[in-house]
Amino acid sequence: MRQGSLRQQIMDLLGQEEMNSLQISQAVGVAEKDVASHLEHISRTLARTARTLSIEPPACLGCGYIFKERKRLQRPGRCPRCKGSHIRMATYRIS
């Protein structure tokens, strides 16, 4: 079993490798829908340090649209361009 708080565990994981929200939820044992709120808090915590939460934005697998301007960390439901729902998940890393 891992040591530290849930958010510390997530920070440790993201410091080692790039992961999406599903991978994070499986690694620390929380629901995927709860990961976004933890990541938002972690991002605010890291703002006070020299480290940052790097986000590779989600992208539509149908038309290639990249959600560059998206502020929310939750997974988008569908593409605004082609209305498709096959979206590659965002990935996160702490550097």
C-alpha positions as CSV (number, residue, x, y, z in Angstrom):
1,M,0.0,0.0,0.0
2,R,1.2,3.5,-0.8
3,Q,2.1,6.1,1.8
4,G,0.7,9.6,2.1
5,S,-2.5,11.3,1.2
6,L,-4.5,10.6,-1.9
7,R,-3.3,13.8,-3.6
8,Q,0.3,13.2,-2.6
9,Q,0.0,9.7,-4.2
10,I,-1.4,11.3,-7.4
11,M,1.5,13.8,-7.4
12,D,4.0,11.1,-6.9
13,L,2.6,9.1,-9.8
14,L,2.5,12.1,-12.2
15,G,6.0,13.0,-11.2
16,Q,7.1,9.6,-12.5
17,E,5.0,9.2,-15.7
18,E,2.3,10.7,-17.9
19,M,-1.2,9.4,-17.1
20,N,-4.8,10.0,-18.0
21,S,-7.6,10.2,-15.5
22,L,-8.7,6.6,-15.9
23,Q,-5.1,5.4,-15.2
24,I,-4.9,7.7,-12.2
25,S,-8.2,6.4,-10.8
26,Q,-7.2,2.8,-11.1
27,A,-3.7,3.4,-9.6
28,V,-5.0,5.2,-6.4
29,G,-8.4,3.5,-6.1
30,V,-10.8,6.4,-6.6
31,A,-13.7,7.0,-9.1
32,E,-12.5,8.5,-12.4
33,K,-15.0,11.4,-12.0
34,D,-13.3,12.4,-8.7
35,V,-9.9,12.7,-10.3
36,A,-10.5,16.1,-11.9
37,S,-11.2,17.8,-8.6
38,H,-8.0,16.3,-7.2
39,L,-6.1,17.5,-10.2
40,E,-7.5,21.0,-9.9
41,H,-6.4,21.2,-6.2
42,I,-2.9,19.7,-7.1
43,S,-2.6,22.4,-9.8
44,R,-3.2,25.2,-7.3
45,T,-0.8,23.6,-4.8
46,L,1.9,23.3,-7.5
47,A,1.4,27.0,-8.4
48,R,3.2,27.9,-5.2
49,T,6.2,25.8,-6.1
50,A,8.6,25.6,-9.1
51,R,6.7,22.5,-10.4
52,T,3.8,22.6,-12.8
53,L,1.0,20.3,-13.9
54,S,1.5,19.7,-17.7
55,I,-1.7,18.8,-19.6
56,E,-1.8,17.2,-23.0
57,P,-5.3,18.3,-24.1
58,P,-7.9,15.9,-25.3
59,A,-8.4,15.5,-29.0
60,C,-11.2,14.2,-31.3
61,L,-10.3,10.9,-32.9
62,G,-12.7,11.5,-35.7
63,C,-11.6,14.9,-37.1
64,G,-8.5,15.7,-35.1
65,Y,-9.9,18.7,-33.3
66,I,-7.7,19.5,-30.2
67,F,-9.3,21.0,-27.1
68,K,-6.5,23.6,-26.5
69,E,-8.7,26.2,-24.9
70,R,-10.6,23.9,-22.6
71,K,-10.3,25.0,-18.9
72,R,-12.2,22.1,-17.2
73,L,-10.3,19.0,-16.5
74,Q,-13.3,16.7,-17.0
75,R,-13.4,14.6,-20.2
76,P,-15.4,16.4,-23.0
77,G,-18.6,14.7,-24.1
78,R,-18.3,15.4,-27.8
79,C,-16.4,17.3,-30.4
80,P,-17.7,20.8,-31.1
81,R,-16.5,20.6,-34.8
82,C,-17.8,17.1,-36.0
83,K,-20.1,16.3,-33.0
84,G,-18.3,12.9,-32.7
85,S,-17.9,11.3,-29.3
86,H,-14.7,9.4,-29.8
87,I,-12.4,11.6,-27.8
88,R,-8.8,10.8,-26.8
89,M,-8.4,11.5,-23.1
90,A,-6.2,14.3,-21.8
91,T,-3.0,13.2,-20.1
92,Y,-1.3,14.8,-17.1
93,R,2.3,15.0,-15.9
94,I,4.1,17.0,-13.2
95,S,7.4,18.5,-14.3
